[in-house]
Amino acid sequence: MTNAEYNKIIRLYESHLQVKKLSNLGTIRLYLNSVENFLNFCIKFQNDLILPVNWEIKNIGIREFEAFLKYQMDILKWQKSTIVTCVSGIKSFMNFLTDIQYLTRNPIQNFKIPRYLNEIGEQRYNILEINQLFNNKTNRSLNGLQQRLLLELIYGLNMRLSKITDIKSIIPELDVGTVRIYFNNSGFQDYPFNQSAINILKLYLKKIDSIDGVENFWINIKGKSLSSAQLQKLLNKYFESHNLPIISANELRDLSLQHFFQKGADIRSIQTLRKSKQIRRLQSLNAHDFNYLKRIIKHNHIRDSNNNENK
């Protein structure tokens, strides 16, 4: 985004706050300042955040947002009241960008300030808890089958929600452990599916075949198509029903990559799975980060007292 484009969007956002939201001048100033601080943080720490060289607002997500809040608290010593105002301002800005269709979704829409501020930036999800969902008994209602399929497609195949929404049909057992997925106006592609996932798929196909007037893959009980936002809501309800925090589709994709990293997948395999042109963003998802490396070195260092006692 050029400076001219940025200034134009900020002017539109300011007008939006004045005319549509009827915000007072003090709130407008605080909201604009919050957005400016956040974007300046992303510019300053672009390399640390592993943002693309010519990054845009659409490249920013919950990870960068939490890093910004943590920096403001740890380094600049912001208080909770300031954090609350900042979160409201940036959320409002992202909602505005969604309204004008600059963004397809607000990446921080579901962010909630935790009771204890030091939890911001911490890993909010336990991969083991996510993996356990695959072992749970599947609810065989229409929504229950859809939720389980979403888990298989997003977490198992690392598929984007926009691509999932575009599914026209799925043919099970084209080959052993393989399904063929047809997309609207974009041909088809074969994907690996384990037997339990294929069984869920067959139950779902049988369920939607019993609904009159079905023309699409993702439908409600009345046969009407579901949007990506509606599929995300289904996913949200699924996690809430299992006492887990709401997870966006993109966050779930990141978690699946961490799972594959932990199972020994190399970076090139992850790149192929994600269909990513660059590996910098993917490397940041590896749980074995620099702090992990420091802990290993410290534990095995010759001067470590605990290590010497064990010897």
Sequence and secondary structure as in RCSB ss.txt:
>XXXX:A:sequence
MTNAEYNKIIRLYESHLQVKKLSNLGTIRLYLNSVENFLNFCIKFQNDLILPVNWEIKNIGIREFEAFLKYQMDI
LKWQKSTIVTCVSGIKSFMNFLTDIQYLTRNPIQNFKIPRYLNEIGEQRYNILEINQLFNNKTNRSLNGLQQRLL
LELIYGLNMRLSKITDIKSIIPELDVGTVRIYFNNSGFQDYPFNQSAINILKLYLKKIDSIDGVENFWINIKGKS
LSSAQLQKLLNKYFESHNLPIISANELRDLSLQHFFQKGADIRSIQTLRKSKQIRRLQSLNAHDFNYLKRIIKHN
HIRDSNNNENK
>XXXX:A:secstr
  HHHHHHHHHHHHHHHHHTS   HHHHHHHHHHHHHHHHHHHHTHHHHT  TT  GGG  HHHHHHHHHHHHHT
S   HHHHHHHHHHHHHHHHHHHHTTSSSS TTTT    SSGGGTTS    HHHHHHGGGS    SHHHHHHHHH
HIIIIIT   HHHHHTEEEEEEEEETTEEEEEETTS EEEEE  HHHHHHHHHHHHHHHTSTT  SSSB TTS B
  HHHHHHHHHHHHHHTT     HHHHHHHHHHHHHHTT  HHHHHHHHT S SHHHHTT S  HHHHHHHHHHH
 TT HHHHHH 
